[in-house]
């Protein structure tokens, strides 16, 4: 993975830029000391690191606007950062960039249950948003695994998903409005507590643009009444392919669970050791969750287990208590962490049509043998969003490279099967150089034109999303 | 002009000598009047891929919507967002097409639960103003690969590109539906009831106040689920409710969706997207017959011809669009809500880059 060489002209004016920033920010909002800057050298994609020129932590939209105006006038690249949980390197700095973190933008600005909205500053974490409204029976639906730590700003930048988006959609489906600061310091309001755009859907364009079009400081989010109840059922199968076929049959049958999660044996073991969730010992496990009143849950689970029985499950068990349900989900949500304790791994995020699940799982198994690296699979099966974890040994020379090559092959397979490179983690730097696998030059050109409109100097979150050679002319201009 | 393939479409746009009026079925003719050669997409027709087991559909943009709906119904599935049919309201004939629906981001009462057309749209192909063929998104439900031009194109009324193919995620058609109907109530009482209903866990997916002032609340699901939820909702709201089931319920929502109450009435029709709690005040200021949908978030207003409704509303958060008005009115009154200067500059910048020669429905959106 290559990053552009730092621009010496920008490095040379570091002192001048820092002096200007110091004039408009309180002392604690500007980090210039090298040891402290080092804390921002990477996000959750820890294989790549780079210490930024400085870090700013503004606490108001107005401060963000002033910072960006200075950086714009001085032509200094800015890397927006939520909580730094990106698995795609979305918040990786360059040496000649300034990190703009939203960690101090944490206020709840408004909660309105009649209109079913919450307006927050975007440094607030995903789980804290739900925490703000849950005692009144509401919740914020998108629930990425990192929800304890990840910020709404990052959720919007990456259009984050989660386990329950089969029913509730992803961030873009739950985002009603934003206050955004453009690179030149202009503040724009898009959307609000009403639905849909007056003109072009710029809100939809901002969501998922990986912090390259503007810095979102405030967001109006849709909140939903909490369902009366929810219950997961565990289904064990003796092969991944059978589990995949079962998923397809459930969806075809007209039942729409809120979540259908998949894990294979290596993952089941790691999660079980970690969370003691009571997962069965089997090759492939599905966690299927439905919502409603007790009677409604019984009715839906009845249909679902009837379908599962046709696939000869080795285990079929409904959760018996709230406590058991919590453990089942804790196990699933700690999958990445649990795997990380026993192995180095690379987590992929390709999405495929649900109908291709059995074929793609089989091919990944074959490729695993070809590359000589094990794969653990954990993913959102209901929507085809896969998370193969390729296991490798970072201390073994050549293993990381082999792992990256294997990962690239899996993502190409996803695209060939009619899917895409990334379902919820984002492109960042990780999938940047694979974009040409999925997109023709005209497709990328159309996307880059949007960047030209919002950030004509290409200063925001540089060297991400678009392959370097494709964006070279624009970045140099 | 009527291209028979995406390649022909691309060639026609590339070699266009002047403005073109992009047309699907011609049933949603709104916006500032555009003069130019008509470019019809009806030749780009047919379902390219339909996978009921993956809840996904890929269809060419000129395909009649009726053909799509029939194919989905056979498998017990549907487009989740309940797209409006504008023919009766606008007094037009023709067949609504998939592309026209997407260009309008047409969404009906179920918008409050399952989202707008743009929320179910997962991929598309289009020809931009220079003739380049562009694809974005795909045919999977979760996809964050690159910028989301799918959302940008939905509701852009053919001013950024001509759609050639669209992909959707679908939902199963529930087995049963029930609608609770109140007596006539004021707009304020209606919004209070609708907000309360939408705040319950009973998954109300239609909340409207018809032209007759009665509130309607819809629940869909399995048969037992629907009867349980209907009863629970009535208990939560109190008061007397008439109960409509199956066909009677479906017909009521078709009428609300298509604003049938205003179809034969004389006057201009405006569509307002507002914050629900501000709706009663705006309805009072509009001082005209209204239909409210989306729990109060959507207001259809029937006003005297040529009246600029925005002048009576004053500043509000949301937007007003002139949907039905004579050509003269549409030329004189901004059809789409004027935008704040920095937002308008972004929109102008996008238009300049996606249609640099200004050949696609120029001026339609202002």
Interface residues (C-beta under 8 A of the other chain):
Chain A: X112 X113 X114 X115 X116 X137 X138 X158 X159 X161 X165 X166 X169 X170 X172 X173 X182 X186 X187 X188 X189 X190 X192 X193 X194 X195 X196 X197 X198 X199 X200 X201 X202 X203 X204 X205 X207 X208 X209 X225 X226 X227 X228 X248 X249 X251 X252 X254 X255 X256 X292 X293 X295 X296 X299 X300 X351 X352 X353 X354 X355 X380 X383 X384 X385 X418 X419 X420 X421 X422 X423 X424 X425 X426 X427 X431 X435 X438 X439 X440 X442 X443 X444 X445 X446 X447 X449 X450 X451 X452 X453 X454 X465
Chain B: X51 X52 X53 X54 X55 X56 X76 X105 X107 X111 X115 X116 X118 X119 X128 X132 X133 X134 X135 X136 X138 X139 X140 X141 X142 X143 X144 X145 X146 X147 X148 X149 X150 X151 X152 X154 X155 X156 X160 X171 X172 X173 X175 X192 X195 X198 X199 X200 X201 X221 X222 X224 X225 X228 X232 X273 X274 X275 X276 X277 X294 X297 X298 X317 X318 X319 X321 X336 X337 X339 X340 X342 X343 X344 X346 X347 X349 X350 X353 X354 X365 X366
